[in-house]
Amino acid sequence: MGDTIKIRSITQVTHDVKCFRTGKPPGFHFTSGQATDVAINQPGYEDQVRPFTFTCLDDDNYLEFTIKRYKERHGVTDRLHQLQPGDELVIGDAWGAIEYKGPGYFIAGGAGITPFISILRKLHKEKQLHGNTLFFSNKTAADIIYEQEISTMLGEQAVYLLTRETKPGYRSGHIDQQFILENIHDFNRQFYVCGPDKMVQDMVAALGEAGAATSALVFEK
């Protein structure tokens, strides 16, 4: 752990997700999709390190983390959501296996969208989003992170699924093997997967069985 950064602003994104913008250490760089280890610079929390993904772009003059609160765990994310601008975090170097390798399908569950946010924002800025589709699963519509921005960027290529709610304009059900077979017809493309561990394992297995090449599967191992 190396750099101490000060929180500049905190924005409520959903009922249990906040966006934290901080200062950026001189010379700090990352690739869209990467994460870093984060600790809260307060007594009792300095050694409680957790990984969080950058949701900003590398050329922004700030760092941004979009973090879901798990209040039932009474841990780091709960404490993070109690912080105020001016409080400090400590971060390490950028790391991670998720990076853009070409057009394809992004498959995200809940807060697993976060590594894709920076990638999609970068592609949108560079007008390179064509050919990409997002399948984004959440419990309810209220849980969808950055829905308006994602829809603006991807249009009809953003497909939202709800697992615990039926609502007009959204699909119902889970992203499972049957969904993959019914909605993906070209398995010679890139596949980006992020979400709960079990979801990632199931998706990687399902995509492999459907014919996707191992080299085309991008996920955090």
C-alpha positions in Angstrom: 0.0 0.0 0.0 1.5 3.2 -1.1 -0.5 6.4 -1.9 -2.8 8.3 0.4 -5.7 10.0 -1.5 -8.3 12.4 -0.2 -12.0 12.0 -1.1 -13.2 15.0 -3.1 -16.9 14.1 -3.5 -19.4 11.3 -2.7 -22.5 10.8 -4.8 -25.4 8.4 -4.2 -25.9 6.2 -7.3 -28.5 3.7 -6.0 -30.0 3.0 -2.6 -26.9 1.0 -1.6 -24.2 2.3 -4.1 -22.1 5.4 -3.8 -19.5 7.0 -6.2 -16.3 8.2 -4.5 -14.1 10.6 -6.4 -10.6 11.2 -5.0 -7.4 12.9 -5.8 -5.0 11.2 -8.1 -1.4 10.5 -7.2 1.2 12.0 -9.7 2.2 9.5 -12.3 -0.5 7.0 -11.4 -2.0 5.0 -14.3 -4.3 2.1 -14.9 -6.0 0.3 -17.7 -9.8 0.4 -17.9 -11.1 -2.7 -16.2 -8.4 -2.8 -13.6 -8.7 -2.5 -9.8 -6.6 -1.6 -6.8 -6.4 -2.5 -3.2 -8.0 0.1 -0.9 -7.9 0.8 2.8 -9.5 3.5 4.9 -6.9 5.8 6.5 -8.5 5.6 9.9 -7.5 3.8 13.1 -8.6 0.2 13.0 -9.1 0.2 9.2 -5.5 0.7 7.9 -4.9 -3.0 7.5 -8.4 -3.9 6.2 -7.6 -4.0 2.5 -10.3 -4.6 -0.1 -10.2 -4.6 -3.9 -12.2 -2.0 -5.8 -12.4 -1.2 -9.5 -11.7 2.2 -11.1 -14.8 3.5 -12.9 -13.2 6.7 -14.2 -10.8 6.9 -17.2 -7.1 6.9 -16.9 -6.8 10.4 -18.4 -9.2 11.9 -15.8 -7.5 14.1 -13.2 -9.2 12.1 -10.4 -9.8 8.5 -9.4 -13.3 7.2 -9.0 -14.7 4.1 -7.3 -18.3 3.0 -7.4 -18.9 0.9 -4.3 -21.8 -1.1 -3.1 -22.6 -1.2 0.6 -23.0 -4.6 2.3 -24.3 -3.2 5.7 -25.2 -6.7 7.0 -21.4 -7.5 7.0 -20.6 -4.5 9.2 -17.2 -4.3 7.5 -15.2 -2.1 5.2 -18.0 -1.2 2.7 -20.3 -0.2 5.5 -17.6 2.1 6.9 -16.8 3.5 3.5 -20.4 4.6 3.1 -20.1 6.6 6.3 -17.1 8.6 5.1 -17.3 12.2 4.1 -15.4 14.4 1.6 -12.0 15.2 3.1 -11.5 11.7 4.6 -8.6 9.7 3.2 -8.1 6.3 1.5 -4.8 4.5 0.9 -4.4 2.6 -2.4 -1.8 0.3 -4.0 -0.8 -0.3 -7.6 -3.4 -1.0 -10.3 -3.9 -4.7 -11.1 -6.4 -7.1 -12.7 -7.0 -9.4 -15.7 -10.1 -7.6 -17.1 -9.3 -5.4 -20.1 -10.9 -4.8 -23.5 -9.7 -7.1 -26.3 -12.2 -6.4 -28.9 -16.0 -6.3 -29.6 -18.2 -8.9 -27.9 -20.5 -9.5 -25.0 -20.3 -8.1 -21.5 -22.0 -10.2 -18.9 -22.4 -8.6 -15.5 -24.2 -9.4 -12.3 -24.9 -6.6 -9.8 -21.8 -4.8 -8.7 -19.9 -6.9 -11.2 -20.6 -4.1 -13.7 -18.0 -1.9 -12.2 -14.9 -3.0 -14.2 -17.0 -2.6 -17.3 -18.0 1.0 -16.6 -14.6 2.4 -17.3 -14.2 0.2 -20.4 -17.6 1.3 -21.8 -17.0 4.9 -21.0 -13.6 4.8 -22.8 -15.1 3.1 -25.8 -18.0 5.6 -25.9 -15.6 8.5 -25.7 -13.6 7.0 -28.6 -16.7 6.1 -30.6 -15.7 2.4 -30.5 -18.8 0.9 -28.8 -20.3 -0.6 -32.0 -20.5 -4.4 -31.9 -20.7 -4.7 -28.1 -23.7 -6.0 -26.2 -24.2 -5.9 -22.4 -26.3 -8.4 -20.5 -26.7 -7.0 -16.9 -28.5 -8.9 -14.2 -29.8 -7.4 -11.0 -32.4 -8.3 -8.3 -34.6 -5.3 -9.0 -34.6 -2.2 -11.3 -33.6 -0.1 -8.3 -30.4 -2.0 -8.0 -29.2 -1.2 -11.5 -26.0 0.9 -11.3 -25.7 3.8 -13.8 -28.7 2.6 -15.8 -29.4 5.9 -17.6 -25.8 6.3 -18.6 -25.4 2.8 -19.8 -28.6 3.0 -21.8 -27.4 6.3 -23.4 -24.2 4.7 -24.4 -25.4 1.3 -25.6 -29.1 1.8 -26.5 -30.8 -1.4 -27.3 -27.6 -3.3 -26.9 -28.0 -2.9 -23.1 -30.2 -5.8 -21.9 -31.3 -5.7 -18.3 -32.5 -8.8 -16.4 -34.3 -8.7 -13.1 -34.3 -11.8 -10.9 -36.7 -10.7 -8.1 -39.0 -8.3 -9.9 -41.2 -8.3 -13.0 -41.3 -4.9 -14.6 -42.2 -3.6 -18.1 -39.1 -2.9 -20.2 -37.0 -5.4 -18.4 -36.4 -9.1 -18.9 -37.1 -11.5 -16.0 -34.9 -14.4 -15.0 -31.3 -15.3 -14.6 -28.4 -15.2 -17.0 -27.8 -19.0 -17.2 -26.9 -21.6 -19.8 -30.3 -21.5 -21.4 -30.2 -17.7 -21.7 -26.7 -17.9 -23.3 -27.9 -20.4 -25.9 -31.0 -18.4 -26.7 -29.4 -14.9 -26.9 -25.9 -15.4 -28.2 -25.4 -16.8 -31.7 -21.8 -15.9 -32.4 -19.3 -17.6 -30.1 -16.3 -16.4 -32.0 -16.3 -13.1 -30.2 -14.9 -11.8 -26.9 -16.8 -12.5 -23.7 -16.3 -10.3 -20.6 -17.7 -11.8 -17.4 -17.9 -10.2 -13.9 -20.2 -10.8 -10.9 -20.5 -13.1 -7.9 -18.0 -15.9 -7.9 -20.6 -18.6 -8.6 -22.1 -16.7 -11.5 -18.6 -16.2 -13.1 -17.8 -19.9 -12.7 -21.2 -20.9 -14.2 -20.9 -18.4 -17.1 -17.3 -19.4 -18.0 -18.3 -23.1 -18.0 -21.5 -22.4 -20.1 -19.7 -20.3 -22.6 -17.0 -22.9 -23.0 -19.5 -25.6 -23.6 -21.3 -23.5 -26.1 -18.1 -23.1 -28.2 -16.4 -19.9 -26.9 -12.6 -20.2 -27.0 -10.8 -20.1 -23.7 -8.7 -17.2 -25.0 -11.9 -15.2 -25.7 -13.1 -15.4 -22.0 -12.0 -12.4 -20.0 -12.7 -12.5 -16.3 -10.9 -12.1 -13.0 -9.2 -15.4 -12.2 
